[in-house]
């Protein structure tokens, strides 16, 4: 990660917005089937500590438990996917596309590559993991 600094983000319609004090991980690209089905492609996400976010419009945020292990947060008005949270964790993944630049982030790896769509290739030189990293 480059210089770490506070960042802001929001959903497409702006009803859910947030300020993050510190990003704790660079971007990971997830190719799992759940991420692809929810977004229409793959997910690019960073990570934060739960104590490091100031959320506005949380009444517009809906959580969907896609599995027994995690839930996904999105705006119930515009449908923007914003968060992914593992049950019992004190951190949350934040969709990198919801953040305003400059973020200081770099993409570091691909995960769940065994589930990637057959309509694209991963052509960069970043590490690839069949499961999570």
N, C-alpha and C positions, 0 to 999 in steps of 0.2 A: 504494500500500500504506500502511496505517496504521502504527502503531508496530511495528517489527520486534523479535521476541523469540523465544527458543527455544520450540518446540512439540513435542508428542508425538503419536503416532498408532499405530494397530494395525489388524490384520485383524478380522473379526467374531468369530472364536473366540479371539483373543488370543495365538495361538502365534507370530505375527510381530508384533513391536512395534519402535518406533523413536523416537529423539529427534533432532530437527533443530535445528541451531544457528541457521540463518538461511534464511528464504525469500527467493528472489531475484526472484520475479515474482508478480504478482497472478494470480487465477484466469482461465483461458481455457476456454471451453466448446467442445469439439470434437464436431462432428456427422458426422465421417467414418464410412464404412460399417464399418470395422474396430472402431472404438470402440463404435458402436451394437450390433454383433453380439456383442462381448465382454461388454458391460454390460447390454444390453437397452434402452438408450436413448442418452444422450449422456454424454460425460465432462467433468467439471469438474476441472481440474488446475492446480497451482502448479508451481514449479520450484525445485530446490536444486542446490548444488555437491556433487559426489560426496564431497568431503572433509568435508562438513558434516553427515554423518548417522552416528548410532550405532545399529546394527541388532542386535536380539536375536531369536533364533529363525530365523536365516538358513537353517538346515537344513530349515525348513518352507516356504521360498520357492522357487517354481518359475518359470523364465523360459521364455516361448514366443516364438519368432521368427516373428512374423506376416508379415514381409516381409524383403527383403534389406537394408532400411535401419534397422530397429529391432526391439526386443523388448519384451515386456510381462511384468511380474513380478506373481505372485499367490500367495496361500496355497494350498498343495496339499491342505489339509484342508477349509477352509470355502469356498474359491473366491474370496475377496475380491480384487478387482483393486486393486493398490497402486501400481505403478510403470509408467512407460513410458520407455524409454531408446533414444536414437538411437545407432547404432553409431559408435564413435570419439569420442563426446562426453564431456566432463568434467562434464556436468550430467544430472540425471534429473528427469522430471516425476513428481510425487507426487499421487495422487488426493486432492482436497480433502476428500472425504467420509470419508477415513480419519483425518483430523486431529481432535484434541480442541479444543474452543473454550476460550478465545478464540484465534483465529488471527491477527487483524489484517488478514485478506485481504478484498479486494473483487473482484468479477467485472469484468474489463476489456474482454472482447471475445468474439466467436464466430468459430470457424474452420471451414473446409470446409463452409460453409453450403450449397453446391450439392448436397451429399449428404445433407442432413437428411431425416428421415423425413417422409412425406406426411401423417402423422397429427397433426402439431403445427405451430404457428406460432411464430416468434421475435417476441415482442411488446414487448421492451424497446427502449431507445434506444441500446444499446451498438453499437460498430462491428461490422460483419459482413464477413468475408473469405471469398471463394469457395474459397480455398486457405489455407495457413498465413499467419500475420501477419508 
